[in-house]
Amino acid sequence: MKEINAVDFEKEVLNGGKVVVDFYSTECAPCEALAPKFDAMAELYGEKIKFLKVFRQGNRELATELGVSSSPTLLFFENGKQVTGSISGGIKKSEIIERLDTMLTSEEVTAIKANQKPIVSEYDVAILGGGPAGLTAGLYLGQAKIKTVLIDPALPGGYMGITHQVSNYPGFTEAQPGFMLAHYMSEQTKQTGIDFKVAVDITSVDLLKKEIVIDELETIWAKKIIIATGTTPNTMNAPGEKEYKGKGISYCATCDAKYFVDKEVTVIGGGNSAVEEALFITKFASKVTMIHQFDKLTANQTAIEQLQANEKINVMYVHEPRNFEKRGNTMITTIEDLKTKKVKELESDGVFVFIGFKSNVSVLGKTLPDMNNWGYILTDEDMKTSIPDVYAIGDIISKKYRQITTAVADGTIAAITISKEL
Ligand SMILES: Cc1cc2nc3c(=O)[nH]c(=O)nc-3n(C[C@H](O)[C@H](O)[C@H](O)COP(=O)(O)OP(=O)(O)OC[C@H]3O[C@@H](n4cnc5c(N)ncnc54)[C@H](O)[C@@H]3O)c2cc1C
């Protein structure tokens, strides 16, 4: 694996051979999550395919020329030509493998797969998810000397890691950058000696058997499982959204707002996260137009007041996006006025979508614990679910308030309950 700059691009990439290039940025959680997977892939496929990294902020012109508008983005080249399409955002290891395998012969793929040996490990507790809830459960279990593994397809920190500033976590007089809070929490938990298996692919979960398979290779058995997998941002499923995800449409302001200096941005949404993220985007962009389906914002009053005082933000109430397309480098959002039913086109340099969340239960296998009507897991006061020895904590559970403080409280309760039982 090698880091290159724009000047080396022709020699290293366009001059032939099979090459995969990772365009990454700093302060980008999905980029950090991709890095160890990319290294592992380089070790496995390195003899057949060249693995290169390009720092996007330092090579903006090259990135723009290649149509890279989101971090991280992987581009694949064969004999100087781009092949198999790019991938960006929260990239799974299996997505990379799928593309790399298409660049090799079936004999080469079989030989590479034969080099991987299956692993089996046993724990008292397996925690699925390393956000504030999972990290806190890990902290208490580690301090109680309970053999614990924390598993996450990304890096530890969860949403905390991509929140620009956290001003309501007790113990800090100044607002903390979210990634620093994530770093402190994760280091504190690591120091207790529990195992971290992060930036892995979750191949399967069987809550009844208490079996988790990661990276299609390692089987983990645990006496108890804690579910702390949080939520995922909703998508609108409007035409063009999937196509331009990572190519003009983003779901992460901390990752991508810095590329919109003096540019115009469209933000979809009007709740807390949309308002907070729109305010953050104005640190870079010259103008932000928010599209909100209701006639009032649904964020907290402080955030609404900050937004109203910000001259860069204009809100279009009672409008909904209907379609996304790209003309040159301009994103065109077709919006409908919900009162008059009239549609019009809105031009901007990029679109950010913040329209709420859904719980990450689909990744938990066939047998799921009891849930409420919206797919959030029901627990008792000890964080126990309807499945014996399976606990759930944090944003994934049915509760009124989803905050870092409430997530860490849930993690504490589950871990103390388990410590008393084991
Ligand atoms: C933009 C934004 C700003 C916010 N600002 C604040 C704030 O200022 N103050 C505050 O208190 N709260 C804030 N919140 C809310 C707060 O971040 C959440 O309530 C909190 O992070 C929930 O913690 P969690 O551990 O339950 O879930 P998350 O933080 O969502 O973490 C879940 C973890 O599970 C992992 N995961 C997903 N799928 C799997 C799987 N299949 N197996 C294993 N792991 C998996 C994810 O990668 C992630 O690391 C904010 C949220 C957002 C979105």
The ligand as a MOL file (V3000), in Angstrom:
LIG
                    3D

  0  0  0     0  0            999 V3000
M  V30 BEGIN CTAB
M  V30 COUNTS 53 58 0 0 0
M  V30 BEGIN ATOM
M  V30 1 C -25.9440 14.8040 13.7380 0
M  V30 2 C -26.1670 14.3590 15.1700 0
M  V30 3 C -25.8130 15.2050 16.2130 0
M  V30 4 C -26.0300 14.7930 17.5560 0
M  V30 5 N -25.6690 15.6420 18.5620 0
M  V30 6 C -25.7950 15.2350 19.8460 0
M  V30 7 C -25.3570 16.0540 20.9240 0
M  V30 8 O -24.8610 17.1680 20.7090 0
M  V30 9 N -25.5080 15.5810 22.2060 0
M  V30 10 C -26.0600 14.3620 22.4870 0
M  V30 11 O -26.1340 13.9810 23.6480 0
M  V30 12 N -26.4840 13.5660 21.4630 0
M  V30 13 C -26.3650 13.9540 20.1790 0
M  V30 14 N -26.8100 13.1370 19.1670 0
M  V30 15 C -27.4270 11.8330 19.5180 0
M  V30 16 C -26.3640 10.8300 19.9540 0
M  V30 17 O -25.2690 10.9030 19.0450 0
M  V30 18 C -26.9380 9.4350 19.9970 0
M  V30 19 O -28.0340 9.4180 20.8680 0
M  V30 20 C -25.8980 8.4140 20.4950 0
M  V30 21 O -24.7580 8.4250 19.6550 0
M  V30 22 C -26.4860 7.0170 20.5390 0
M  V30 23 O -25.4930 6.1240 20.8940 0
M  V30 24 P -25.5580 4.5690 20.4880 0
M  V30 25 O -24.3030 3.9600 21.0090 0
M  V30 26 O -26.8410 3.9870 20.9080 0
M  V30 27 O -25.6130 4.5280 18.9050 0
M  V30 28 P -24.6320 5.1090 17.7870 0
M  V30 29 O -23.9040 6.2950 18.2400 0
M  V30 30 O -25.4870 5.2070 16.5840 0
M  V30 31 O -23.5870 3.9120 17.5820 0
M  V30 32 C -23.9890 2.6870 17.0230 0
M  V30 33 C -22.7530 1.9240 16.6080 0
M  V30 34 O -23.1760 0.6310 16.1420 0
M  V30 35 C -22.4420 0.3050 14.9840 0
M  V30 36 N -23.1750 -0.6880 14.1950 0
M  V30 37 C -24.0940 -0.5000 13.2240 0
M  V30 38 N -24.4910 -1.6990 12.7290 0
M  V30 39 C -23.8100 -2.6500 13.4140 0
M  V30 40 C -23.7700 -4.0820 13.3720 0
M  V30 41 N -24.5000 -4.7690 12.5110 0
M  V30 42 N -22.9750 -4.7330 14.2270 0
M  V30 43 C -22.2030 -4.0450 15.0910 0
M  V30 44 N -22.1830 -2.7050 15.1790 0
M  V30 45 C -22.9770 -2.0140 14.3500 0
M  V30 46 C -22.2480 1.6350 14.2750 0
M  V30 47 O -21.1390 1.5760 13.3880 0
M  V30 48 C -21.9900 2.5730 15.4600 0
M  V30 49 O -20.6370 2.6700 15.7930 0
M  V30 50 C -26.5970 13.5150 17.8300 0
M  V30 51 C -26.9310 12.6730 16.7680 0
M  V30 52 C -26.7300 13.0800 15.4570 0
M  V30 53 C -27.0780 12.1450 14.3380 0
M  V30 END ATOM
M  V30 BEGIN BOND
M  V30 1 1 1 2
M  V30 2 1 2 3
M  V30 3 2 2 52
M  V30 4 2 3 4
M  V30 5 1 4 5
M  V30 6 1 4 50
M  V30 7 2 5 6
M  V30 8 1 6 7
M  V30 9 1 6 13
M  V30 10 2 7 8
M  V30 11 1 7 9
M  V30 12 1 9 10
M  V30 13 2 10 11
M  V30 14 1 10 12
M  V30 15 2 12 13
M  V30 16 1 13 14
M  V30 17 1 14 15
M  V30 18 1 14 50
M  V30 19 1 15 16
M  V30 20 1 16 17
M  V30 21 1 16 18
M  V30 22 1 18 19
M  V30 23 1 18 20
M  V30 24 1 20 21
M  V30 25 1 20 22
M  V30 26 1 22 23
M  V30 27 1 23 24
M  V30 28 2 24 25
M  V30 29 1 24 26
M  V30 30 1 24 27
M  V30 31 1 27 28
M  V30 32 2 28 29
M  V30 33 1 28 30
M  V30 34 1 28 31
M  V30 35 1 31 32
M  V30 36 1 32 33
M  V30 37 1 33 34
M  V30 38 1 33 48
M  V30 39 1 34 35
M  V30 40 1 35 36
M  V30 41 1 35 46
M  V30 42 1 36 37
M  V30 43 1 36 45
M  V30 44 2 37 38
M  V30 45 1 38 39
M  V30 46 1 39 40
M  V30 47 2 39 45
M  V30 48 1 40 41
M  V30 49 2 40 42
M  V30 50 1 42 43
M  V30 51 2 43 44
M  V30 52 1 44 45
M  V30 53 1 46 47
M  V30 54 1 46 48
M  V30 55 1 48 49
M  V30 56 2 50 51
M  V30 57 1 51 52
M  V30 58 1 52 53
M  V30 END BOND
M  V30 END CTAB
M  END
